[in-house]
Amino acid sequence: MKRLIALVVMGLSLIAAPAAFAGAQQERMKTCNKDAKEKALKGDERKAFMKSCLSGGGAAAEDGKAKQQNKMKDCNKQAEGKKGDERKTFMSQCLKG
C-alpha cells in the first residue's frame, strides 16, 4: 500500500513539473518577444537575439551583468588605499548597495 501511494505521488509530481516549466518558459518568450520588438530586430538578428534571450542570456541578463561590472569598478576606485579587513568590509557594503 505504501508503495502504491509513493508511486501515485511521484506520478503526480512528474505531471505538475512540466506545467510549471511551461509557464516560466512562456513568460520568458513574452519578455524576449517584447525586447526584440522594441529593438526592431528582424531576420537573422532577431533569430540570434531570441535564441540568446530564451537560453537566459537576453538583454536583461546582459544589462544586469554590465551593471554589476560597473558597480564593481566604482567600488574598487572608492576602496583605493584600504587594505585587508577594512577593504573587504567596505567592498561588501559598497556592492550591496
C-alpha positions in Angstrom: 0.0 0.0 0.0 2.8 2.4 0.9 4.5 1.7 -2.5 1.3 2.4 -4.3 0.9 5.7 -2.5 4.5 6.6 -3.2 4.1 5.8 -6.9 1.0 7.9 -7.2 2.7 10.8 -5.5 5.7 10.5 -7.8 3.5 10.3 -10.9 1.6 13.4 -9.9 4.8 15.4 -9.2 6.0 14.4 -12.7 2.8 15.7 -14.2 3.0 19.1 -12.4 6.6 19.8 -13.1 6.3 20.3 -16.9 3.4 22.6 -16.4 5.4 24.9 -14.1 8.3 24.9 -16.5 6.0 25.7 -19.4 4.6 28.7 -17.5 8.1 30.1 -16.9 9.1 29.5 -20.5 6.0 31.3 -21.8 6.8 34.3 -19.6 10.4 34.3 -20.9 9.1 34.1 -24.5 6.8 37.1 -23.9 9.7 39.1 -22.5 12.1 38.2 -25.2 9.5 39.0 -27.9 8.8 42.3 -26.3 12.5 43.1 -26.2 13.1 42.1 -29.8 10.1 44.2 -30.9 11.4 47.3 -29.0 14.8 46.8 -30.7 13.1 46.4 -34.1 15.1 43.3 -34.8 14.3 41.3 -38.0 15.6 38.2 -39.8 18.8 36.6 -38.6 19.4 39.3 -36.0 16.0 38.6 -34.4 16.6 34.8 -34.6 20.0 35.2 -32.9 18.6 37.5 -30.2 15.7 35.2 -29.5 18.0 32.2 -29.2 20.2 34.0 -26.7 17.3 35.5 -24.8 15.4 32.2 -24.4 18.5 30.5 -23.2 18.8 33.0 -20.4 21.4 35.4 -21.9 19.0 38.0 -23.1 19.0 41.8 -22.7 18.1 41.7 -19.1 21.0 39.3 -18.3 23.4 41.5 -20.2 22.2 44.7 -18.6 22.5 43.1 -15.1 26.0 41.9 -15.9 27.1 45.3 -17.1 25.5 47.0 -14.2 27.3 44.7 -11.7 30.6 45.2 -13.5 30.2 49.0 -13.4 29.4 48.8 -9.7 32.5 46.7 -9.1 34.7 49.2 -10.9 33.2 52.1 -8.9 33.6 50.3 -5.6 37.2 49.4 -6.4 38.0 53.1 -7.2 36.5 54.1 -3.8 38.4 51.4 -2.0 41.8 52.6 -3.1 44.1 52.8 -0.1 42.1 50.4 2.0 43.6 47.0 2.9 42.7 43.7 4.5 39.6 43.5 6.5 38.8 47.2 6.1 38.8 46.8 2.3 36.8 43.6 2.5 34.1 45.2 4.7 34.0 48.3 2.5 33.6 46.3 -0.7 30.9 44.1 0.8 28.9 47.2 1.9 29.5 49.0 -1.4 28.4 46.1 -3.6 25.2 45.5 -1.6 24.0 49.0 -2.4 
